[in-house]
Amino acid sequence: MKIAVVKEVRAAERRVAATPETIKKLKGLGFDLAVETGAGALSYIADADYEAAGAFVGDRASVLNGAGIILKVQGPNADELAGYPRGAVLVASLNPYQNRDLMQAYANAGLTAMAMEFMPRITRAQSMDILSSQSNLAGYKAVLDACEHFGRALPMMMTAAGTIPAAKAFVMGAGVAGLQAIATAKRLGAIVSATDVRLAAKEQVESLGGKFVMVEDEETRQAETSGGYAKEMSDAYKAKQAALIADTIRKQDIVITTALIPGRAAPRLVSADMVRSMQPGSVIVDLAAEQGGNCELTQPGEVVTTPNGVTIVGHRNVPSRLAANASALFSRNLFNFLAAFHDKEAKSIAWNWDDEILKAIVVTREGAVVHPGLQG
């Protein structure tokens, strides 16, 4: 079976879906590998490195010709589909809820499209979870971005000329990205606090040296889905939490927001009034910018400074800003996924369509959009 790795074309996408490391591993499973020329250039991987790992490197038409599986970071645009062979399996991050028309285009093109971001949070799928691997890097990068725009030191410094107080950093959302942001800010010497709607996050935050800030009531005890994601909270809870957060935010130097709800616009956690309460020179890094932003004043894809001197960082696709590391982790997620369905004797993939992983991630199959979340 031939596996094709296609170059990314979307703006600001620097990652690639396979590295020489995973090419070698896939070759070891008996696959033929083909990589589009220049696919790894923005992740600092030369074509020669792919060839040394055993892959054919060529133009897109040659790479896609006869491919049974196509690996990408982000799903192809509609105008890319002309060269995709019917019956091929597309494995990528597809953003199906925001791209419903594109999912229908995949179905019309005869692709079996698998959305890796729908990977269920079960034990055997942990090594395939692209959201976790990429969010981990995003949380780290968020702190670095905050430092870039924060014109002061983070740690307390005691000098002969006097003491510099430690910066205060507040992380909103204690999922994978948030926990990494907490750990990174703490290592850099900041005084860190964090909030999350899930009461279970309290212990995790405190284990990293952060102070947990939240309204604790019965609703918080039921705020996590069986899949491990945060549920959207009631309006009454949001009001109570907003009051607590408003009082906390006005005291902070750095605020990092990470809250996302699958299939929905990012929840608004930081109002314009909260931003206006912050001191000049403070920084907000909004990791939810691509889905509208957790901050009311975030401008997706932009870094802006408010009239009261607060910088709001709204970069899109933050993992891509650490392309080499992000590609290494993303490609391992894809390899682990394919390896789980590998038939050693046939040296091919044996898809079990009743498997809970495939039921969760298959979006299109046999000419139709089949994912339950996209019906109607």
C-alpha positions as CSV (number, residue, x, y, z in Angstrom):
1,M,0.0,0.0,0.0
2,K,1.2,3.5,-0.9
3,I,1.1,6.3,1.6
4,A,1.3,9.9,0.3
5,V,2.5,12.9,2.3
6,V,1.3,16.1,0.8
7,K,2.7,19.6,1.3
8,E,0.6,22.0,3.3
9,V,-0.9,25.0,1.4
10,R,-2.9,26.9,4.0
11,A,-1.6,30.2,5.2
12,A,0.8,30.1,8.1
13,E,0.9,26.3,8.2
14,R,4.5,25.3,8.6
15,R,4.1,21.7,9.8
16,V,4.3,18.5,7.9
17,A,2.5,15.2,8.5
18,A,5.5,12.9,8.4
19,T,9.2,13.2,9.3
20,P,12.1,11.0,8.3
21,E,11.7,9.2,11.6
22,T,8.1,8.2,10.9
23,I,8.9,7.5,7.2
24,K,11.4,4.8,8.4
25,K,8.9,3.3,10.8
26,L,6.2,3.2,8.1
27,K,8.6,1.6,5.7
28,G,9.4,-1.0,8.3
29,L,5.7,-1.9,8.3
30,G,5.8,-2.6,4.6
31,F,4.4,0.6,3.1
32,D,5.6,2.5,0.1
33,L,6.1,6.2,1.0
34,A,5.9,9.2,-1.3
35,V,6.5,12.8,-0.1
36,E,5.7,15.9,-2.1
37,T,8.7,18.0,-2.9
38,G,9.3,20.7,-0.3
39,A,6.7,19.3,2.1
40,G,9.1,19.5,5.1
41,A,10.9,22.7,4.2
42,L,9.2,24.9,6.7
43,S,9.9,22.3,9.4
44,Y,13.6,22.3,8.5
45,I,13.4,18.9,6.8
46,A,15.1,18.6,3.4
47,D,13.9,16.4,0.6
48,A,17.1,14.6,0.8
49,D,16.3,13.6,4.3
50,Y,13.1,12.0,3.2
51,E,14.9,10.2,0.4
52,A,17.5,8.9,2.8
53,A,14.7,7.5,5.0
54,G,13.4,5.5,2.0
55,A,10.6,7.7,0.5
56,F,10.1,8.7,-3.1
57,V,10.1,12.5,-3.4
58,G,8.3,14.1,-6.3
59,D,5.6,16.5,-7.5
60,R,2.1,16.3,-6.1
61,A,0.6,14.3,-9.0
62,S,3.2,11.6,-8.8
63,V,3.0,11.4,-5.0
64,L,-0.8,11.1,-5.1
65,N,-1.0,8.6,-8.0
66,G,-2.1,5.3,-6.6
67,A,-2.1,6.4,-3.0
68,G,-4.2,4.4,-0.6
69,I,-3.6,6.6,2.4
70,I,-3.0,10.4,2.3
71,L,-1.4,12.1,5.3
72,K,-1.8,15.8,5.9
73,V,-1.7,18.2,8.8
74,Q,-4.7,20.2,7.7
75,G,-7.4,18.8,5.4
76,P,-7.1,19.9,1.7
77,N,-9.0,22.8,0.3
78,A,-11.7,22.0,-2.3
79,D,-9.5,23.1,-5.1
80,E,-6.9,20.6,-4.1
81,L,-9.2,17.6,-4.5
82,A,-8.9,17.1,-8.2
83,G,-5.7,15.1,-7.8
84,Y,-6.8,12.9,-4.9
85,P,-7.6,9.3,-5.9
86,R,-11.1,8.1,-5.2
87,G,-11.2,5.5,-2.5
88,A,-8.2,6.9,-0.7
89,V,-8.2,7.4,3.1
90,L,-7.4,10.9,4.2
91,V,-5.9,11.3,7.7
92,A,-5.5,14.8,9.0
93,S,-7.0,17.5,11.2
94,L,-10.1,18.5,9.3
95,N,-12.0,21.0,11.5
96,P,-15.3,19.4,10.4
97,Y,-17.8,21.5,12.4
98,Q,-16.4,24.7,10.8
99,N,-16.0,23.1,7.3
100,R,-19.2,21.2,6.7
101,D,-19.3,22.1,3.0
102,L,-15.7,20.8,2.7
103,M,-16.7,17.6,4.4
104,Q,-19.3,17.1,1.7
105,A,-16.7,17.8,-0.9
106,Y,-14.5,15.0,0.5
107,A,-17.5,12.7,0.4
108,N,-18.2,13.6,-3.2
109,A,-14.5,13.0,-4.1
110,G,-14.8,9.5,-2.8
111,L,-12.5,10.0,0.2
112,T,-12.7,8.2,3.5
113,A,-11.8,11.2,5.6
114,M,-10.7,10.8,9.2
115,A,-10.6,13.8,11.6
116,M,-7.7,13.1,14.0
117,E,-9.0,15.8,16.3
118,F,-12.0,13.6,17.0
119,M,-9.8,11.0,18.6
120,P,-11.5,9.6,21.7
121,R,-9.8,10.2,25.0
122,I,-9.3,6.5,25.9
123,T,-6.2,4.8,27.1
124,R,-5.2,3.1,23.9
125,A,-5.6,6.2,21.9
126,Q,-3.5,8.5,24.0
127,S,-0.5,8.2,21.7
128,M,-2.7,9.1,18.7
129,D,-4.1,12.3,20.3
130,I,-3.1,15.3,18.1
131,L,-5.0,17.7,20.3
132,S,-2.9,16.8,23.3
133,S,0.5,16.8,21.5
134,Q,-0.1,20.1,19.7
135,S,-1.8,21.8,22.7
136,N,1.2,20.9,24.9
137,L,3.5,22.9,22.6
138,A,0.9,25.7,22.3
139,G,0.8,26.2,26.1
140,Y,4.6,26.4,26.2
141,K,4.7,28.9,23.3
142,A,2.0,31.0,24.8
143,V,4.3,31.8,27.8
144,L,7.2,32.7,25.4
145,D,4.9,35.0,23.5
146,A,3.8,36.6,26.7
147,C,7.4,37.2,27.7
148,E,8.2,38.7,24.3
149,H,5.5,41.4,24.7
150,F,5.9,41.8,28.5
151,G,8.5,44.5,29.0
152,R,9.6,43.3,32.5
153,A,11.2,40.3,34.1
154,L,9.2,37.3,35.3
155,P,11.1,36.1,38.3
156,M,11.7,38.0,41.5
157,M,15.3,39.4,41.5
158,M,17.1,40.5,44.6
159,T,19.9,42.9,43.7
160,A,22.1,45.5,45.4
161,A,19.9,48.2,43.9
162,G,16.7,46.7,45.3
163,T,14.2,43.9,44.7
164,I,12.2,43.3,41.5
165,P,8.9,41.6,42.3
166,A,7.9,38.5,40.4
167,A,5.3,38.9,37.7
168,K,1.8,37.4,38.2
169,A,0.5,35.1,35.6
170,F,-3.1,33.8,35.3
171,V,-3.9,30.8,33.1
172,M,-7.6,30.3,32.1
173,G,-8.3,26.7,31.3
174,A,-6.2,23.8,32.8
175,G,-6.3,21.3,30.0
176,V,-3.1,20.2,28.3
177,A,-2.2,23.7,27.0
178,G,-3.1,25.3,30.3
179,L,-1.1,22.9,32.4
180,Q,2.0,23.3,30.2
181,A,1.6,27.1,30.4
182,I,1.4,26.9,34.2
183,A,4.5,24.7,34.3
184,T,6.4,27.0,31.9
185,A,5.5,30.2,33.7
186,K,6.4,28.7,37.0
187,R,9.8,27.6,35.8
188,L,10.5,31.1,34.6
189,G,9.7,32.4,38.1
190,A,6.2,33.9,37.8
191,I,3.6,33.7,40.5
192,V,1.0,31.5,38.8
193,S,-2.7,31.0,39.4
194,A,-5.2,29.2,37.2
195,T,-8.8,28.5,36.7
196,D,-10.9,25.8,35.0
197,V,-14.5,24.7,35.1
198,R,-13.5,21.2,36.1
199,L,-13.0,20.7,39.8
200,A,-10.7,17.8,38.9
201,A,-8.2,20.3,37.6
202,K,-7.5,21.8,41.0
203,E,-5.2,19.1,42.1
204,Q,-3.3,19.2,38.8
205,V,-2.8,23.0,39.0
206,E,-1.6,22.8,42.6
207,S,0.8,20.0,41.8
208,L,2.5,22.4,39.4
209,G,2.8,25.1,42.0
210,G,-0.1,27.2,40.9
211,K,-3.0,28.6,42.9
212,F,-6.4,27.4,41.8
213,V,-9.1,30.0,41.3
214,M,-12.8,29.0,40.7
215,V,-16.3,29.1,42.0
216,E,-16.9,25.7,43.5
217,D,-20.5,24.4,43.5
218,E,-22.5,21.4,42.3
219,E,-22.3,22.4,38.6
220,T,-18.5,22.3,38.7
221,R,-18.6,18.7,39.9
222,Q,-20.4,17.8,36.6
223,A,-18.5,20.0,34.2
224,E,-16.5,17.3,32.4
225,T,-17.8,15.0,29.6
226,S,-17.2,11.3,29.6
227,G,-14.7,12.0,26.7
228,G,-12.6,14.2,29.0
229,Y,-13.6,17.6,27.5
230,A,-15.1,20.5,29.4
231,K,-18.8,21.1,29.1
232,E,-20.3,24.6,28.5
233,M,-21.6,26.0,31.8
234,S,-24.9,27.6,32.6
235,D,-25.4,31.4,32.4
236,A,-25.8,31.5,36.2
237,Y,-22.4,29.8,36.7
238,K,-20.8,32.0,34.1
239,A,-21.9,35.1,36.0
240,K,-20.5,34.0,39.3
241,Q,-17.3,32.9,37.7
242,A,-17.0,36.1,35.8
243,A,-17.2,38.1,39.0
244,L,-14.4,36.1,40.5
245,I,-12.3,36.2,37.4
246,A,-12.7,40.0,37.0
247,D,-11.3,40.5,40.5
248,T,-8.4,38.2,39.7
249,I,-7.5,39.5,36.3
250,R,-7.2,43.1,37.4
251,K,-4.2,42.1,39.6
252,Q,-2.4,40.1,36.9
253,D,0.6,41.0,34.6
254,I,0.0,38.1,32.2
255,V,-3.2,36.3,31.3
256,I,-3.2,33.2,29.1
257,T,-6.5,31.9,27.9
258,T,-6.9,28.3,26.5
259,A,-10.6,27.5,26.8
260,L,-12.1,25.7,23.8
261,I,-15.4,23.7,23.3
262,P,-15.4,21.1,20.5
263,G,-17.6,22.2,17.6
264,R,-18.4,25.6,19.2
265,A,-17.1,29.1,19.1
266,A,-14.6,29.8,21.9
267,P,-16.3,30.9,25.2
268,R,-15.8,34.5,26.1
269,L,-14.0,34.7,29.4
270,V,-12.3,38.1,29.4
271,S,-14.6,41.1,28.8
272,A,-13.5,44.5,27.5
273,D,-14.1,45.8,31.0
274,M,-11.7,43.2,32.5
275,V,-9.1,44.3,29.9
276,R,-9.6,47.9,30.9
277,S,-9.0,47.0,34.6
278,M,-5.5,45.7,33.9
279,Q,-2.4,47.7,34.3
280,P,-0.5,49.3,31.4
281,G,2.1,46.8,30.1
282,S,0.1,43.8,30.9
283,V,-0.3,41.0,28.3
284,I,-3.1,38.7,27.3
285,V,-2.2,35.7,25.1
286,D,-5.4,34.2,23.6
287,L,-4.8,30.6,22.5
288,A,-8.5,30.4,21.4
289,A,-8.1,33.2,18.9
290,E,-8.6,30.8,15.9
291,Q,-12.1,30.0,17.2
292,G,-13.1,33.6,17.9
293,G,-11.1,34.1,21.1
294,N,-11.7,33.9,24.8
295,C,-11.1,37.7,25.1
296,E,-13.7,40.1,23.8
297,L,-11.0,42.4,22.3
298,T,-8.9,39.6,20.6
299,Q,-8.3,40.1,16.9
300,P,-7.6,36.7,15.4
301,G,-4.2,36.6,13.7
302,E,-3.2,40.0,15.2
303,V,-1.2,41.5,18.1
304,V,-3.0,44.6,19.3
305,T,-2.5,47.1,22.1
306,T,-5.5,48.6,23.8
307,P,-5.8,52.3,24.7
308,N,-4.9,51.5,28.4
309,G,-1.7,49.8,27.3
310,V,-2.7,46.1,27.4
311,T,-1.2,43.9,24.6
312,I,-3.5,41.2,23.3
313,V,-1.8,38.4,21.4
314,G,-4.1,36.5,19.0
315,H,-1.8,34.3,16.9
316,R,-3.5,31.6,14.8
317,N,-2.1,28.1,14.6
318,V,0.3,28.5,17.5
319,P,1.7,24.9,17.3
320,S,2.9,25.7,13.8
321,R,5.1,28.4,15.3
322,L,7.2,25.6,16.7
323,A,7.0,23.7,13.4
324,A,9.9,21.2,13.9
325,N,8.7,20.0,17.3
326,A,5.0,20.1,16.3
327,S,5.7,18.1,13.1
328,A,7.7,15.5,15.1
329,L,4.8,15.0,17.6
330,F,2.0,15.2,15.0
331,S,3.7,12.6,12.7
332,R,4.2,10.2,15.6
333,N,0.5,10.5,16.4
334,L,-0.3,9.5,12.8
335,F,2.1,6.7,12.9
336,N,0.7,5.3,16.1
337,F,-2.7,5.5,14.7
338,L,-1.8,3.6,11.5
339,A,0.2,1.0,13.4
340,A,-2.7,0.2,15.5
341,F,-4.6,-1.0,12.5
342,H,-1.7,-2.6,10.7
343,D,-2.0,-6.2,9.5
344,K,1.5,-7.7,9.8
345,E,0.9,-10.6,7.4
346,A,-0.7,-8.5,4.7
347,K,1.7,-5.6,5.3
348,S,-1.3,-3.3,4.9
349,I,-4.1,-1.6,6.9
350,A,-7.0,-3.7,8.1
351,W,-9.7,-1.1,9.0
352,N,-12.2,-2.4,11.5
353,W,-15.1,0.0,11.0
354,D,-16.8,-1.1,14.2
355,D,-13.7,-0.1,16.3
356,E,-14.6,2.7,18.7
357,I,-11.7,4.8,17.4
358,L,-12.8,4.7,13.8
359,K,-16.4,5.3,14.8
360,A,-15.3,8.5,16.5
361,I,-13.0,9.9,13.8
362,V,-14.4,8.8,10.4
363,V,-16.2,11.8,8.9
364,T,-16.9,10.6,5.3
365,R,-17.1,7.1,3.8
366,E,-18.6,5.6,0.7
367,G,-19.6,8.9,-0.8
368,A,-21.4,10.2,2.3
369,V,-20.9,12.3,5.4
370,V,-21.3,9.6,8.1
371,H,-20.2,11.2,11.4
372,P,-23.2,11.5,13.8
373,G,-22.1,15.0,14.9
374,L,-22.5,16.3,11.3
375,Q,-25.9,14.9,10.5
376,G,-28.8,17.2,9.8
